[in-house]
């Protein structure tokens, strides 16, 4: 997740230099505002990728996270699309459905772990399966959490 920081710098050249350096490092946008003493650079808003085959679930989760946390939400409708989006966008975390047609959540997670671009992204599996054996099996995959 993004760390909290505020950097005060003076002069437009310094501001442009910091933004270019930050953009090269993370390919993320930063918020900038002015103050009497210079410019204030704020951290980027956390980005969450939601991978779920159900449109309604993606929409409700997106609206809830945007409204309550102000996070930037990315979505994918299947595992393969999710892998591609995660590699390209490098979200701060992924919320992923367990049961999806084609490539299910655990298979998608394993594929992401094999890719160095996506292996370090925390993944939270979303499931309606509440049996203890299922919860332990999912947790045994190495995901960050199971909801």
C-alpha positions as CSV (number, residue, x, y, z in Angstrom):
1,X,0.0,0.0,0.0
2,X,1.0,3.6,-0.5
3,X,2.9,5.2,2.4
4,X,1.8,8.5,3.7
5,X,4.1,11.4,2.9
6,X,4.1,15.0,2.1
7,X,7.0,16.6,0.4
8,X,7.3,20.4,0.2
9,X,9.5,21.7,-2.6
10,X,9.9,25.1,-4.1
11,X,10.1,26.1,-7.7
12,X,8.4,24.6,-10.8
13,X,11.7,23.0,-12.0
14,X,12.0,21.0,-8.8
15,X,8.4,20.0,-8.9
16,X,8.7,18.7,-12.5
17,X,11.8,16.8,-11.5
18,X,10.2,15.1,-8.6
19,X,7.1,14.1,-10.6
20,X,9.1,12.7,-13.4
21,X,11.2,10.7,-11.0
22,X,8.1,9.4,-9.2
23,X,6.4,8.5,-12.4
24,X,9.4,6.6,-13.7
25,X,9.6,4.7,-10.5
26,X,6.0,3.6,-10.1
27,X,4.1,4.7,-13.2
28,X,1.5,6.1,-10.9
29,X,-0.1,9.6,-10.8
30,X,0.5,11.8,-7.8
31,X,-1.6,14.7,-6.5
32,X,-0.1,18.1,-6.4
33,X,-1.3,21.2,-4.7
34,X,0.2,24.6,-4.0
35,X,0.9,26.3,-0.7
36,X,2.5,29.6,0.2
37,X,5.8,27.9,0.7
38,X,5.8,25.8,-2.5
39,X,4.2,22.7,-3.8
40,X,2.9,19.7,-1.8
41,X,3.1,16.3,-3.3
42,X,0.7,13.6,-2.0
43,X,1.0,9.9,-2.4
44,X,-1.0,8.1,-5.1
45,X,-4.4,6.6,-4.2
46,X,-4.2,2.9,-3.6
47,X,-5.4,0.8,-6.6
48,X,-7.4,-2.4,-6.1
49,X,-8.0,-4.9,-8.9
50,X,-11.3,-6.9,-8.6
51,X,-11.4,-10.1,-10.5
52,X,-14.9,-11.6,-10.6
53,X,-17.0,-13.1,-13.4
54,X,-20.2,-11.6,-12.1
55,X,-20.9,-8.0,-13.2
56,X,-23.1,-7.2,-10.1
57,X,-20.4,-8.3,-7.7
58,X,-17.7,-6.2,-9.5
59,X,-20.0,-3.2,-9.5
60,X,-21.1,-3.4,-5.8
61,X,-17.5,-4.0,-4.6
62,X,-16.2,-1.2,-6.8
63,X,-18.8,1.3,-5.6
64,X,-18.3,0.4,-2.0
65,X,-14.5,0.7,-2.1
66,X,-14.5,3.9,-4.1
67,X,-17.2,5.5,-1.8
68,X,-15.9,4.4,1.6
69,X,-12.1,4.4,1.0
70,X,-11.7,6.6,-2.1
71,X,-9.5,4.0,-3.7
72,X,-9.0,3.6,-7.4
73,X,-10.7,0.4,-8.6
74,X,-9.7,-1.7,-11.6
75,X,-11.8,-4.7,-12.8
76,X,-11.4,-7.9,-14.8
77,X,-14.2,-10.4,-15.6
78,X,-12.1,-13.5,-15.7
79,X,-8.7,-15.0,-14.6
80,X,-6.8,-14.5,-17.8
81,X,-7.9,-10.8,-18.1
82,X,-7.0,-10.4,-14.4
83,X,-3.5,-11.7,-14.9
84,X,-3.0,-9.3,-17.9
85,X,-4.4,-6.3,-15.9
86,X,-2.3,-7.1,-12.9
87,X,0.9,-7.3,-14.9
88,X,0.1,-4.1,-16.8
89,X,-1.4,-1.9,-14.0
90,X,0.4,-3.3,-10.9
91,X,-2.4,-2.8,-8.4
92,X,-1.7,-2.5,-4.7
93,X,-3.9,-5.5,-4.0
94,X,-6.3,-7.9,-5.7
95,X,-9.7,-9.1,-4.6
96,X,-10.5,-12.3,-6.5
97,X,-13.5,-14.6,-6.7
98,X,-12.7,-18.3,-6.1
99,X,-15.3,-19.8,-8.4
100,X,-15.1,-18.5,-12.0
101,X,-15.6,-20.3,-15.3
102,X,-12.5,-21.2,-17.2
103,X,-9.6,-20.2,-14.9
104,X,-10.8,-20.2,-11.3
105,X,-9.4,-18.1,-8.5
106,X,-6.8,-20.6,-7.2
107,X,-5.5,-21.3,-10.7
108,X,-5.3,-17.6,-11.5
109,X,-3.4,-17.0,-8.2
110,X,-0.9,-19.8,-9.0
111,X,-0.3,-18.3,-12.4
112,X,0.3,-14.9,-10.9
113,X,2.8,-16.3,-8.4
114,X,4.8,-17.7,-11.4
115,X,5.1,-14.3,-13.0
116,X,7.7,-12.0,-11.3
117,X,5.6,-8.9,-12.3
118,X,2.6,-10.1,-10.3
119,X,4.0,-12.5,-7.7
120,X,4.4,-9.8,-5.0
121,X,0.8,-8.4,-5.2
122,X,-1.3,-9.3,-2.2
123,X,-4.4,-11.4,-3.1
124,X,-7.5,-11.8,-1.1
125,X,-9.8,-14.6,-2.3
126,X,-13.6,-13.9,-2.1
127,X,-15.8,-17.0,-1.6
128,X,-19.2,-18.1,-0.4
129,X,-17.7,-21.4,0.6
130,X,-17.7,-21.4,4.4
131,X,-16.7,-25.0,5.2
132,X,-13.6,-25.1,7.3
133,X,-11.9,-27.5,4.9
134,X,-12.4,-25.1,2.0
135,X,-11.1,-22.1,4.0
136,X,-8.0,-24.1,5.0
137,X,-7.4,-25.2,1.4
138,X,-7.6,-21.7,0.1
139,X,-5.4,-20.3,2.9
140,X,-2.9,-23.0,2.2
141,X,-2.4,-21.5,-1.3
142,X,-0.4,-18.6,0.2
143,X,-3.0,-15.9,-0.4
144,X,-3.1,-12.9,1.9
145,X,-6.6,-13.6,3.2
146,X,-9.8,-15.4,2.4
147,X,-13.2,-13.6,2.8
